[in-house]
Amino acid sequence: IEQLVEGFLQEALQAVEAKQSGRPFGPLTGLKRLDLKIGGSLPKEALTVILGNTGAGKTAFAGQIAAHAG
């Protein structure tokens, strides 16, 4: 449990440093308005789910994010 708590603490400190320096903490989508709406960037090292109807462009959107985020 100590390792888990230490990991959360380190990630929280990194997030604070990123916010104070004005840099993103996680990968950017490449869409400035969306990045602002989701708090600046996608969650770091977390699962992100993209939902939408068939043919809505989920795969293209995910590909765009992956290409931009590296």
C-alpha positions in Angstrom: 0.0 0.0 0.0 2.9 2.4 0.7 4.1 2.1 -2.9 0.6 2.8 -4.2 0.3 5.9 -2.0 3.8 7.0 -2.9 2.9 6.7 -6.6 -0.2 8.8 -6.1 1.7 11.4 -4.2 4.4 11.6 -7.0 1.8 12.0 -9.7 0.0 14.7 -7.7 3.2 16.6 -7.3 4.0 16.3 -11.0 0.5 17.6 -11.8 0.9 20.6 -9.5 4.3 21.4 -11.1 2.8 21.1 -14.6 -0.1 23.4 -13.7 2.2 26.0 -12.1 4.5 26.0 -15.0 1.7 26.2 -17.5 2.6 23.0 -19.3 0.2 20.1 -19.9 0.4 17.1 -17.5 -0.8 14.6 -20.1 -1.1 14.2 -23.8 -2.9 17.0 -25.8 -5.6 16.2 -28.3 -4.5 18.9 -30.7 -7.8 20.6 -30.4 -7.4 23.7 -28.2 -11.1 24.1 -27.3 -11.4 20.4 -26.3 -8.1 20.5 -24.3 -9.5 23.5 -22.3 -12.8 21.6 -21.7 -11.1 18.5 -20.4 -8.8 20.4 -18.0 -5.8 21.0 -20.3 -4.9 17.5 -21.5 -5.9 13.9 -21.5 -5.4 12.0 -18.2 -1.8 10.7 -17.9 -1.4 6.9 -17.9 -5.2 6.3 -17.8 -7.8 4.8 -20.0 -9.8 7.3 -22.0 -13.1 6.1 -23.6 -14.5 7.8 -26.7 -18.2 7.1 -27.2 -20.3 7.9 -30.2 -22.7 6.4 -32.7 -21.6 4.2 -35.6 -19.9 6.3 -38.2 -19.5 9.4 -35.9 -15.7 9.5 -36.5 -14.4 7.9 -33.2 -11.6 6.0 -34.9 -10.5 9.1 -37.0 -10.6 11.2 -33.8 -8.6 8.7 -31.8 -6.1 8.5 -34.7 -5.8 12.3 -34.8 -5.1 12.4 -31.0 -2.6 9.6 -31.3 -0.7 11.3 -34.1 -0.7 14.7 -32.3 0.3 13.2 -28.9 3.0 11.0 -30.3 
